[in-house]
């Protein structure tokens, strides 16, 4: 089973290391999402910055939900008014692989 590595997990790993993430990466089970890469780029990833962003970018991409799918997910799960933003809803509503079993629990 693949694992979507979100922004907060990446940042925690950059700051203090995360053995579980290292294991996932070592087994090539880590997935990324373009929004996660862009969120990391908005911050201060470890130096050398370009190399870190390149490393994150080469993780296997997830199969992201379309904006209409995210909208349907927000409505179906009644995520409105709860402080859940677009990024969280987009990541929670995606299909992590091609099995068609998503969306997964965040």
PADO-482102 format. One record per atom (N, C-alpha, C): residue number from 1; atom name; x, y, z. Coordinates in steps of 0.05 Angstrom, whole numbers, always signed. Each point is the difference from the previous one (the first is absolute). Example, Ala and Ser with C-alpha at 12.3 -4.5 7.8 and 13.67 -1.06 7.14 Angstrom:
PADO-482102
<site><i>1</i><at>N</at><east>+264</east><north>-114</north><up>+156</up></site>
<site><i>1</i><at>CA</at><east>-18</east><north>+24</north><up>+0</up></site>
<site><i>1</i><at>C</at><east>+18</east><north>+24</north><up>+0</up></site>
<site><i>2</i><at>N</at><east>-7</east><north>+21</north><up>-14</up></site>
<site><i>2</i><at>CA</at><east>+16</east><north>+24</north><up>+1</up></site>
<site><i>2</i><at>C</at><east>-15</east><north>+22</north><up>+14</up></site>
end
This chain:
PADO-482102
<site><i>1</i><at>N</at><east>+17</east><north>-24</north><up>+0</up></site>
<site><i>1</i><at>CA</at><east>-17</east><north>+24</north><up>+0</up></site>
<site><i>1</i><at>C</at><east>+18</east><north>+25</north><up>+0</up></site>
<site><i>2</i><at>N</at><east>-6</east><north>+18</north><up>-18</up></site>
<site><i>2</i><at>CA</at><east>+15</east><north>+25</north><up>-2</up></site>
<site><i>2</i><at>C</at><east>-10</east><north>+20</north><up>+21</up></site>
<site><i>3</i><at>N</at><east>+18</east><north>+20</north><up>+6</up></site>
<site><i>3</i><at>CA</at><east>-6</east><north>+20</north><up>+21</up></site>
<site><i>3</i><at>C</at><east>+4</east><north>+27</north><up>-12</up></site>
<site><i>4</i><at>N</at><east>-20</east><north>+17</north><up>+2</up></site>
<site><i>4</i><at>CA</at><east>+3</east><north>+28</north><up>-9</up></site>
<site><i>4</i><at>C</at><east>+14</east><north>+15</north><up>+22</up></site>
<site><i>5</i><at>N</at><east>+23</east><north>+12</north><up>-6</up></site>
<site><i>5</i><at>CA</at><east>+16</east><north>+15</north><up>+19</up></site>
<site><i>5</i><at>C</at><east>-9</east><north>+29</north><up>-2</up></site>
<site><i>6</i><at>N</at><east>-14</east><north>+10</north><up>+20</up></site>
<site><i>6</i><at>CA</at><east>-10</east><north>+27</north><up>-1</up></site>
<site><i>6</i><at>C</at><east>+21</east><north>+20</north><up>+10</up></site>
<site><i>7</i><at>N</at><east>-7</east><north>+25</north><up>-2</up></site>
<site><i>7</i><at>CA</at><east>+19</east><north>+22</north><up>+6</up></site>
<site><i>7</i><at>C</at><east>+9</east><north>-1</north><up>+29</up></site>
<site><i>8</i><at>N</at><east>-18</east><north>-4</north><up>+18</up></site>
<site><i>8</i><at>CA</at><east>+9</east><north>+0</north><up>+29</up></site>
<site><i>8</i><at>C</at><east>+19</east><north>-23</north><up>+6</up></site>
<site><i>9</i><at>N</at><east>-5</east><north>-23</north><up>-12</up></site>
<site><i>9</i><at>CA</at><east>+18</east><north>-23</north><up>+5</up></site>
<site><i>9</i><at>C</at><east>+28</east><north>+6</north><up>-12</up></site>
<site><i>10</i><at>N</at><east>+0</east><north>+12</north><up>-23</up></site>
<site><i>10</i><at>CA</at><east>+26</east><north>+8</north><up>-13</up></site>
<site><i>10</i><at>C</at><east>+15</east><north>+20</north><up>+17</up></site>
<site><i>11</i><at>N</at><east>-14</east><north>+20</north><up>+10</up></site>
<site><i>11</i><at>CA</at><east>+13</east><north>+21</north><up>+16</up></site>
<site><i>11</i><at>C</at><east>+11</east><north>-12</north><up>+26</up></site>
<site><i>12</i><at>N</at><east>-16</east><north>-16</north><up>+13</up></site>
<site><i>12</i><at>CA</at><east>+9</east><north>-14</north><up>+25</up></site>
<site><i>12</i><at>C</at><east>+25</east><north>-16</north><up>-6</up></site>
<site><i>13</i><at>N</at><east>+0</east><north>-14</north><up>-23</up></site>
<site><i>13</i><at>CA</at><east>+23</east><north>-16</north><up>-7</up></site>
<site><i>13</i><at>C</at><east>+25</east><north>+18</north><up>-5</up></site>
<site><i>14</i><at>N</at><east>-4</east><north>+22</north><up>-14</up></site>
<site><i>14</i><at>CA</at><east>+22</east><north>+18</north><up>-5</up></site>
<site><i>14</i><at>C</at><east>+12</east><north>+11</north><up>+26</up></site>
<site><i>15</i><at>N</at><east>-17</east><north>+5</north><up>+20</up></site>
<site><i>15</i><at>CA</at><east>+9</east><north>+12</north><up>+25</up></site>
<site><i>15</i><at>C</at><east>+13</east><north>-21</north><up>+19</up></site>
<site><i>16</i><at>N</at><east>-11</east><north>-24</north><up>+2</up></site>
<site><i>16</i><at>CA</at><east>+10</east><north>-18</north><up>+20</up></site>
<site><i>16</i><at>C</at><east>+3</east><north>-29</north><up>-8</up></site>
<site><i>17</i><at>N</at><east>-5</east><north>-5</north><up>-25</up></site>
<site><i>17</i><at>CA</at><east>+1</east><north>-28</north><up>-10</up></site>
<site><i>17</i><at>C</at><east>-24</east><north>-15</north><up>+8</up></site>
<site><i>18</i><at>N</at><east>-7</east><north>-19</north><up>-17</up></site>
<site><i>18</i><at>CA</at><east>-24</east><north>-17</north><up>+5</up></site>
<site><i>18</i><at>C</at><east>+7</east><north>-28</north><up>-10</up></site>
<site><i>19</i><at>N</at><east>+7</east><north>-18</north><up>+19</up></site>
<site><i>19</i><at>CA</at><east>+7</east><north>-27</north><up>-8</up></site>
<site><i>19</i><at>C</at><east>-21</east><north>-15</north><up>-16</up></site>
<site><i>20</i><at>N</at><east>-25</east><north>+5</north><up>+7</up></site>
<site><i>20</i><at>CA</at><east>-22</east><north>-13</north><up>-15</up></site>
<site><i>20</i><at>C</at><east>-1</east><north>+10</north><up>-29</up></site>
<site><i>21</i><at>N</at><east>+4</east><north>+26</north><up>-4</up></site>
<site><i>21</i><at>CA</at><east>+1</east><north>+11</north><up>-27</up></site>
<site><i>21</i><at>C</at><east>+24</east><north>-11</north><up>-16</up></site>
<site><i>22</i><at>N</at><east>+23</east><north>-2</north><up>+14</up></site>
<site><i>22</i><at>CA</at><east>+24</east><north>-11</north><up>-13</up></site>
<site><i>22</i><at>C</at><east>-6</east><north>-28</north><up>-10</up></site>
<site><i>23</i><at>N</at><east>-14</east><north>-16</north><up>+17</up></site>
<site><i>23</i><at>CA</at><east>-7</east><north>-28</north><up>-8</up></site>
<site><i>23</i><at>C</at><east>-18</east><north>+0</north><up>-24</up></site>
<site><i>24</i><at>N</at><east>-20</east><north>+18</north><up>+0</up></site>
<site><i>24</i><at>CA</at><east>-19</east><north>+1</north><up>-23</up></site>
<site><i>24</i><at>C</at><east>+15</east><north>+8</north><up>-25</up></site>
<site><i>25</i><at>N</at><east>+18</east><north>+20</north><up>+2</up></site>
<site><i>25</i><at>CA</at><east>+15</east><north>+9</north><up>-23</up></site>
<site><i>25</i><at>C</at><east>+18</east><north>-23</north><up>-10</up></site>
<site><i>26</i><at>N</at><east>+13</east><north>-14</north><up>+19</up></site>
<site><i>26</i><at>CA</at><east>+18</east><north>-22</north><up>-7</up></site>
<site><i>26</i><at>C</at><east>-14</east><north>-23</north><up>-14</up></site>
<site><i>27</i><at>N</at><east>-26</east><north>-3</north><up>+5</up></site>
<site><i>27</i><at>CA</at><east>-15</east><north>-21</north><up>-13</up></site>
<site><i>27</i><at>C</at><east>-15</east><north>+10</north><up>-25</up></site>
<site><i>28</i><at>N</at><east>+5</east><north>+25</north><up>-8</up></site>
<site><i>28</i><at>CA</at><east>-12</east><north>+12</north><up>-23</up></site>
<site><i>28</i><at>C</at><east>-31</east><north>+0</north><up>+2</up></site>
<site><i>29</i><at>N</at><east>-10</east><north>+6</north><up>+24</up></site>
<site><i>29</i><at>CA</at><east>-29</east><north>+0</north><up>+4</up></site>
<site><i>29</i><at>C</at><east>-10</east><north>+29</north><up>+3</up></site>
<site><i>30</i><at>N</at><east>+17</east><north>+20</north><up>-1</up></site>
<site><i>30</i><at>CA</at><east>-8</east><north>+27</north><up>+4</up></site>
<site><i>30</i><at>C</at><east>-11</east><north>+12</north><up>-26</up></site>
<site><i>31</i><at>N</at><east>-22</east><north>+14</north><up>+4</up></site>
<site><i>31</i><at>CA</at><east>-13</east><north>+15</north><up>-22</up></site>
<site><i>31</i><at>C</at><east>+1</east><north>+30</north><up>+6</up></site>
<site><i>32</i><at>N</at><east>+0</east><north>+16</north><up>-20</up></site>
<site><i>32</i><at>CA</at><east>-2</east><north>+29</north><up>+4</up></site>
<site><i>32</i><at>C</at><east>-23</east><north>+11</north><up>-16</up></site>
<site><i>33</i><at>N</at><east>-6</east><north>+25</north><up>+5</up></site>
<site><i>33</i><at>CA</at><east>-22</east><north>+14</north><up>-14</up></site>
<site><i>33</i><at>C</at><east>+12</east><north>+27</north><up>-8</up></site>
<site><i>34</i><at>N</at><east>-7</east><north>+11</north><up>-23</up></site>
<site><i>34</i><at>CA</at><east>+11</east><north>+26</north><up>-9</up></site>
<site><i>34</i><at>C</at><east>-4</east><north>+22</north><up>+21</up></site>
<site><i>35</i><at>N</at><east>-23</east><north>+0</north><up>+13</up></site>
<site><i>35</i><at>CA</at><east>-5</east><north>+20</north><up>+21</up></site>
<site><i>35</i><at>C</at><east>+19</east><north>-2</north><up>+23</up></site>
<site><i>36</i><at>N</at><east>+8</east><north>-24</north><up>+7</up></site>
<site><i>36</i><at>CA</at><east>+19</east><north>-4</north><up>+22</up></site>
<site><i>36</i><at>C</at><east>+27</east><north>+11</north><up>-8</up></site>
<site><i>37</i><at>N</at><east>+9</east><north>-6</north><up>-24</up></site>
<site><i>37</i><at>CA</at><east>+25</east><north>+10</north><up>-10</up></site>
<site><i>37</i><at>C</at><east>+0</east><north>+31</north><up>+0</up></site>
<site><i>38</i><at>N</at><east>-22</east><north>+12</north><up>-9</up></site>
<site><i>38</i><at>CA</at><east>-2</east><north>+29</north><up>+0</up></site>
<site><i>38</i><at>C</at><east>-1</east><north>+12</north><up>+28</up></site>
<site><i>39</i><at>N</at><east>-13</east><north>-13</north><up>+18</up></site>
<site><i>39</i><at>CA</at><east>+0</east><north>+9</north><up>+28</up></site>
<site><i>39</i><at>C</at><east>+28</east><north>+0</north><up>+12</up></site>
<site><i>40</i><at>N</at><east>+15</east><north>-21</north><up>-6</up></site>
<site><i>40</i><at>CA</at><east>+27</east><north>-2</north><up>+10</up></site>
<site><i>40</i><at>C</at><east>+17</east><north>+22</north><up>-12</up></site>
<site><i>41</i><at>N</at><east>-5</east><north>+6</north><up>-26</up></site>
<site><i>41</i><at>CA</at><east>+15</east><north>+21</north><up>-14</up></site>
<site><i>41</i><at>C</at><east>-6</east><north>+27</north><up>+12</up></site>
<site><i>42</i><at>N</at><east>-24</east><north>+4</north><up>+10</up></site>
<site><i>42</i><at>CA</at><east>-7</east><north>+26</north><up>+13</up></site>
<site><i>42</i><at>C</at><east>+14</east><north>+4</north><up>+26</up></site>
<site><i>43</i><at>N</at><east>+10</east><north>-21</north><up>+12</up></site>
<site><i>43</i><at>CA</at><east>+14</east><north>+2</north><up>+25</up></site>
<site><i>43</i><at>C</at><east>+30</east><north>+0</north><up>-3</up></site>
<site><i>44</i><at>N</at><east>+14</east><north>-10</north><up>+19</up></site>
<site><i>44</i><at>CA</at><east>+30</east><north>-1</north><up>-1</up></site>
<site><i>44</i><at>C</at><east>+10</east><north>-28</north><up>+3</up></site>
<site><i>45</i><at>N</at><east>-2</east><north>-16</north><up>-22</up></site>
<site><i>45</i><at>CA</at><east>+11</east><north>-27</north><up>+2</up></site>
<site><i>45</i><at>C</at><east>+30</east><north>+0</north><up>+5</up></site>
<site><i>46</i><at>N</at><east>+10</east><north>-22</north><up>+9</up></site>
<site><i>46</i><at>CA</at><east>+29</east><north>-1</north><up>+7</up></site>
<site><i>46</i><at>C</at><east>+17</east><north>+6</north><up>-25</up></site>
<site><i>47</i><at>N</at><east>+23</east><north>+12</north><up>+6</up></site>
<site><i>47</i><at>CA</at><east>+20</east><north>+5</north><up>-21</up></site>
<site><i>47</i><at>C</at><east>+13</east><north>-26</north><up>-8</up></site>
<site><i>48</i><at>N</at><east>+7</east><north>-3</north><up>-24</up></site>
<site><i>48</i><at>CA</at><east>-5</east><north>+19</north><up>-22</up></site>
<site><i>48</i><at>C</at><east>-29</east><north>-1</north><up>-9</up></site>
<site><i>49</i><at>N</at><east>-12</east><north>+23</north><up>+0</up></site>
<site><i>49</i><at>CA</at><east>-29</east><north>+3</north><up>-6</up></site>
<site><i>49</i><at>C</at><east>-8</east><north>-14</north><up>-26</up></site>
<site><i>50</i><at>N</at><east>+13</east><north>+6</north><up>-21</up></site>
<site><i>50</i><at>CA</at><east>-7</east><north>-11</north><up>-26</up></site>
<site><i>50</i><at>C</at><east>+1</east><north>-31</north><up>+0</up></site>
<site><i>51</i><at>N</at><east>+21</east><north>-10</north><up>+13</up></site>
<site><i>51</i><at>CA</at><east>+3</east><north>-29</north><up>+1</up></site>
<site><i>51</i><at>C</at><east>-23</east><north>-13</north><up>+17</up></site>
<site><i>52</i><at>N</at><east>-7</east><north>+13</north><up>+22</up></site>
<site><i>52</i><at>CA</at><east>-21</east><north>-11</north><up>+17</up></site>
<site><i>52</i><at>C</at><east>-27</east><north>+0</north><up>-16</up></site>
<site><i>53</i><at>N</at><east>-6</east><north>+22</north><up>-13</up></site>
<site><i>53</i><at>CA</at><east>-24</east><north>+2</north><up>-16</up></site>
<site><i>53</i><at>C</at><east>+0</east><north>-21</north><up>-23</up></site>
<site><i>54</i><at>N</at><east>+23</east><north>-3</north><up>-12</up></site>
<site><i>54</i><at>CA</at><east>+2</east><north>-21</north><up>-21</up></site>
<site><i>54</i><at>C</at><east>-4</east><north>-27</north><up>+11</up></site>
<site><i>55</i><at>N</at><east>+11</east><north>-6</north><up>+24</up></site>
<site><i>55</i><at>CA</at><east>-3</east><north>-26</north><up>+12</up></site>
<site><i>55</i><at>C</at><east>-30</east><north>-6</north><up>+6</up></site>
<site><i>56</i><at>N</at><east>-14</east><north>+20</north><up>+11</up></site>
<site><i>56</i><at>CA</at><east>-28</east><north>-3</north><up>+7</up></site>
<site><i>56</i><at>C</at><east>-16</east><north>-4</north><up>-26</up></site>
<site><i>57</i><at>N</at><east>+8</east><north>+14</north><up>-21</up></site>
<site><i>57</i><at>CA</at><east>-15</east><north>-1</north><up>-25</up></site>
<site><i>57</i><at>C</at><east>+2</east><north>-27</north><up>-14</up></site>
<site><i>58</i><at>N</at><east>+21</east><north>-15</north><up>+5</up></site>
<site><i>58</i><at>CA</at><east>+2</east><north>-26</north><up>-14</up></site>
<site><i>58</i><at>C</at><east>-14</east><north>-23</north><up>+14</up></site>
<site><i>59</i><at>N</at><east>-12</east><north>+5</north><up>+23</up></site>
<site><i>59</i><at>CA</at><east>-16</east><north>-21</north><up>+12</up></site>
<site><i>59</i><at>C</at><east>-23</east><north>-6</north><up>-19</up></site>
<site><i>60</i><at>N</at><east>-10</east><north>-25</north><up>+2</up></site>
<site><i>60</i><at>CA</at><east>-22</east><north>-7</north><up>-18</up></site>
<site><i>60</i><at>C</at><east>-24</east><north>+18</north><up>+5</up></site>
<site><i>61</i><at>N</at><east>-12</east><north>+9</north><up>-21</up></site>
<site><i>61</i><at>CA</at><east>-23</east><north>+17</north><up>+4</up></site>
<site><i>61</i><at>C</at><east>-25</east><north>-16</north><up>+6</up></site>
<site><i>62</i><at>N</at><east>-17</east><north>+11</north><up>+17</up></site>
<site><i>62</i><at>CA</at><east>-26</east><north>-13</north><up>+5</up></site>
<site><i>62</i><at>C</at><east>-19</east><north>+6</north><up>-23</up></site>
<site><i>63</i><at>N</at><east>-22</east><north>-12</north><up>+0</up></site>
<site><i>63</i><at>CA</at><east>-21</east><north>+5</north><up>-20</up></site>
<site><i>63</i><at>C</at><east>-19</east><north>+20</north><up>+12</up></site>
<site><i>64</i><at>N</at><east>+5</east><north>+26</north><up>-4</up></site>
<site><i>64</i><at>CA</at><east>-16</east><north>+20</north><up>+14</up></site>
<site><i>64</i><at>C</at><east>-29</east><north>+1</north><up>-9</up></site>
<site><i>65</i><at>N</at><east>-17</east><north>+8</north><up>+18</up></site>
<site><i>65</i><at>CA</at><east>-28</east><north>+5</north><up>-7</up></site>
<site><i>65</i><at>C</at><east>-3</east><north>+25</north><up>-16</up></site>
<site><i>66</i><at>N</at><east>-19</east><north>+1</north><up>-18</up></site>
<site><i>66</i><at>CA</at><east>-5</east><north>+24</north><up>-15</up></site>
<site><i>66</i><at>C</at><east>-14</east><north>+20</north><up>+18</up></site>
<site><i>67</i><at>N</at><east>-1</east><north>+25</north><up>-8</up></site>
<site><i>67</i><at>CA</at><east>-15</east><north>+20</north><up>+17</up></site>
<site><i>67</i><at>C</at><east>-29</east><north>-7</north><up>+3</up></site>
<site><i>68</i><at>N</at><east>-14</east><north>-9</north><up>-21</up></site>
<site><i>68</i><at>CA</at><east>-28</east><north>-9</north><up>+5</up></site>
<site><i>68</i><at>C</at><east>-2</east><north>-23</north><up>+19</up></site>
<site><i>69</i><at>N</at><east>+19</east><north>-19</north><up>+0</up></site>
<site><i>69</i><at>CA</at><east>+0</east><north>-22</north><up>+20</up></site>
<site><i>69</i><at>C</at><east>+5</east><north>+11</north><up>+28</up></site>
<site><i>70</i><at>N</at><east>+18</east><north>+20</north><up>+3</up></site>
<site><i>70</i><at>CA</at><east>+5</east><north>+11</north><up>+26</up></site>
<site><i>70</i><at>C</at><east>-26</east><north>+14</north><up>+10</up></site>
<site><i>71</i><at>N</at><east>-13</east><north>+15</north><up>-18</up></site>
<site><i>71</i><at>CA</at><east>-25</east><north>+13</north><up>+8</up></site>
<site><i>71</i><at>C</at><east>-21</east><north>-20</north><up>+9</up></site>
<site><i>72</i><at>N</at><east>-3</east><north>-22</north><up>-15</up></site>
<site><i>72</i><at>CA</at><east>-19</east><north>-21</north><up>+8</up></site>
<site><i>72</i><at>C</at><east>+8</east><north>-12</north><up>+27</up></site>
<site><i>73</i><at>N</at><east>+26</east><north>-4</north><up>+4</up></site>
<site><i>73</i><at>CA</at><east>+10</east><north>-11</north><up>+26</up></site>
<site><i>73</i><at>C</at><east>-7</east><north>+19</north><up>+23</up></site>
<site><i>74</i><at>N</at><east>+5</east><north>+26</north><up>-4</up></site>
<site><i>74</i><at>CA</at><east>-6</east><north>+20</north><up>+21</up></site>
<site><i>74</i><at>C</at><east>-30</east><north>-2</north><up>+7</up></site>
<site><i>75</i><at>N</at><east>-17</east><north>-1</north><up>-20</up></site>
<site><i>75</i><at>CA</at><east>-29</east><north>-1</north><up>+5</up></site>
<site><i>75</i><at>C</at><east>-8</east><north>-26</north><up>+12</up></site>
<site><i>76</i><at>N</at><east>+9</east><north>-22</north><up>-10</up></site>
<site><i>76</i><at>CA</at><east>-7</east><north>-26</north><up>+10</up></site>
<site><i>76</i><at>C</at><east>+8</east><north>-4</north><up>+29</up></site>
<site><i>77</i><at>N</at><east>+24</east><north>+9</north><up>+6</up></site>
<site><i>77</i><at>CA</at><east>+11</east><north>-4</north><up>+28</up></site>
<site><i>77</i><at>C</at><east>-7</east><north>+24</north><up>+18</up></site>
<site><i>78</i><at>N</at><east>-14</east><north>+20</north><up>-11</up></site>
<site><i>78</i><at>CA</at><east>-8</east><north>+23</north><up>+16</up></site>
<site><i>78</i><at>C</at><east>+24</east><north>+14</north><up>+13</up></site>
<site><i>79</i><at>N</at><east>+21</east><north>+5</north><up>-16</up></site>
<site><i>79</i><at>CA</at><east>+25</east><north>+12</north><up>+11</up></site>
<site><i>79</i><at>C</at><east>-2</east><north>+30</north><up>+2</up></site>
<site><i>80</i><at>N</at><east>-21</east><north>+12</north><up>-9</up></site>
<site><i>80</i><at>CA</at><east>-2</east><north>+29</north><up>+0</up></site>
<site><i>80</i><at>C</at><east>-4</east><north>+11</north><up>+29</up></site>
<site><i>81</i><at>N</at><east>+12</east><north>+23</north><up>+5</up></site>
<site><i>81</i><at>CA</at><east>-3</east><north>+13</north><up>+26</up></site>
<site><i>81</i><at>C</at><east>+16</east><north>-13</north><up>+23</up></site>
<site><i>82</i><at>N</at><east>+17</east><north>-19</north><up>-7</up></site>
<site><i>82</i><at>CA</at><east>+15</east><north>-14</north><up>+20</up></site>
<site><i>82</i><at>C</at><east>+30</east><north>+8</north><up>+2</up></site>
<site><i>83</i><at>N</at><east>+7</east><north>+19</north><up>-17</up></site>
<site><i>83</i><at>CA</at><east>+28</east><north>+9</north><up>-1</up></site>
<site><i>83</i><at>C</at><east>+18</east><north>-17</north><up>-19</up></site>
<site><i>84</i><at>N</at><east>-13</east><north>-17</north><up>-15</up></site>
<site><i>84</i><at>CA</at><east>+15</east><north>-17</north><up>-20</up></site>
<site><i>84</i><at>C</at><east>+3</east><north>+17</north><up>-25</up></site>
<site><i>85</i><at>N</at><east>+25</east><north>+6</north><up>-7</up></site>
<site><i>85</i><at>CA</at><east>+5</east><north>+16</north><up>-24</up></site>
<site><i>85</i><at>C</at><east>+2</east><north>-17</north><up>-25</up></site>
<site><i>86</i><at>N</at><east>+4</east><north>+14</north><up>-22</up></site>
<site><i>86</i><at>CA</at><east>+1</east><north>-13</north><up>-26</up></site>
<site><i>86</i><at>C</at><east>+22</east><north>-21</north><up>-2</up></site>
<site><i>87</i><at>N</at><east>+24</east><north>+6</north><up>+11</up></site>
<site><i>87</i><at>CA</at><east>+22</east><north>-19</north><up>-1</up></site>
<site><i>87</i><at>C</at><east>-7</east><north>-26</north><up>+15</up></site>
<site><i>88</i><at>N</at><east>-10</east><north>+3</north><up>+24</up></site>
<site><i>88</i><at>CA</at><east>-8</east><north>-23</north><up>+16</up></site>
<site><i>88</i><at>C</at><east>-22</east><north>-16</north><up>-14</up></site>
<site><i>89</i><at>N</at><east>-20</east><north>+13</north><up>-10</up></site>
<site><i>89</i><at>CA</at><east>-22</east><north>-14</north><up>-14</up></site>
<site><i>89</i><at>C</at><east>+10</east><north>-14</north><up>-25</up></site>
<site><i>90</i><at>N</at><east>+18</east><north>+13</north><up>-14</up></site>
<site><i>90</i><at>CA</at><east>+11</east><north>-12</north><up>-25</up></site>
<site><i>90</i><at>C</at><east>+16</east><north>-25</north><up>+6</up></site>
<site><i>91</i><at>N</at><east>+16</east><north>+1</north><up>+22</up></site>
<site><i>91</i><at>CA</at><east>+16</east><north>-23</north><up>+7</up></site>
<site><i>91</i><at>C</at><east>-17</east><north>-22</north><up>+12</up></site>
<site><i>92</i><at>N</at><east>-20</east><north>+7</north><up>+16</up></site>
<site><i>92</i><at>CA</at><east>-17</east><north>-20</north><up>+12</up></site>
<site><i>92</i><at>C</at><east>-18</east><north>-14</north><up>-20</up></site>
<site><i>93</i><at>N</at><east>-7</east><north>+14</north><up>-21</up></site>
<site><i>93</i><at>CA</at><east>-18</east><north>-10</north><up>-20</up></site>
<site><i>93</i><at>C</at><east>+12</east><north>-14</north><up>-24</up></site>
<site><i>94</i><at>N</at><east>+27</east><north>-4</north><up>+1</up></site>
<site><i>94</i><at>CA</at><east>+13</east><north>-11</north><up>-24</up></site>
<site><i>94</i><at>C</at><east>+0</east><north>-30</north><up>+0</up></site>
<site><i>95</i><at>N</at><east>+6</east><north>-10</north><up>-23</up></site>
<site><i>95</i><at>CA</at><east>+3</east><north>-29</north><up>-4</up></site>
<site><i>95</i><at>C</at><east>+30</east><north>-6</north><up>-1</up></site>
<site><i>96</i><at>N</at><east>+11</east><north>-13</north><up>+20</up></site>
<site><i>96</i><at>CA</at><east>+29</east><north>-3</north><up>+2</up></site>
<site><i>96</i><at>C</at><east>+13</east><north>-18</north><up>-20</up></site>
<site><i>97</i><at>N</at><east>-16</east><north>-17</north><up>-13</up></site>
<site><i>97</i><at>CA</at><east>+12</east><north>-18</north><up>-20</up></site>
<site><i>97</i><at>C</at><east>-22</east><north>-6</north><up>-21</up></site>
<site><i>98</i><at>N</at><east>+6</east><north>-17</north><up>-17</up></site>
<site><i>98</i><at>CA</at><east>-18</east><north>-6</north><up>-22</up></site>
<site><i>98</i><at>C</at><east>-20</east><north>-22</north><up>+6</up></site>
<site><i>99</i><at>N</at><east>-4</east><north>-7</north><up>+25</up></site>
<site><i>99</i><at>CA</at><east>-18</east><north>-22</north><up>+7</up></site>
<site><i>99</i><at>C</at><east>-29</east><north>+9</north><up>-2</up></site>
<site><i>100</i><at>N</at><east>-4</east><north>+27</north><up>+1</up></site>
<site><i>100</i><at>CA</at><east>-27</east><north>+11</north><up>+0</up></site>
<site><i>100</i><at>C</at><east>-14</east><north>-3</north><up>+27</up></site>
<site><i>101</i><at>N</at><east>+15</east><north>-6</north><up>+21</up></site>
<site><i>101</i><at>CA</at><east>-12</east><north>-4</north><up>+26</up></site>
<site><i>101</i><at>C</at><east>-4</east><north>+26</north><up>+16</up></site>
<site><i>102</i><at>N</at><east>+12</east><north>+22</north><up>-7</up></site>
<site><i>102</i><at>CA</at><east>-1</east><north>+24</north><up>+16</up></site>
<site><i>102</i><at>C</at><east>-28</east><north>+10</north><up>+4</up></site>
<site><i>103</i><at>N</at><east>-5</east><north>+23</north><up>+12</up></site>
<site><i>103</i><at>CA</at><east>+21</east><north>+15</north><up>+13</up></site>
<site><i>103</i><at>C</at><east>+8</east><north>-13</north><up>+27</up></site>
<site><i>104</i><at>N</at><east>+24</east><north>+6</north><up>+8</up></site>
<site><i>104</i><at>CA</at><east>+11</east><north>-12</north><up>+24</up></site>
<site><i>104</i><at>C</at><east>-6</east><north>+18</north><up>+24</up></site>
<site><i>105</i><at>N</at><east>+2</east><north>-10</north><up>+24</up></site>
<site><i>105</i><at>CA</at><east>-2</east><north>+17</north><up>+24</up></site>
<site><i>105</i><at>C</at><east>+24</east><north>+16</north><up>+2</up></site>
<site><i>106</i><at>N</at><east>-2</east><north>+26</north><up>+8</up></site>
<site><i>106</i><at>CA</at><east>+23</east><north>+17</north><up>+2</up></site>
<site><i>106</i><at>C</at><east>+18</east><north>-9</north><up>+24</up></site>
end
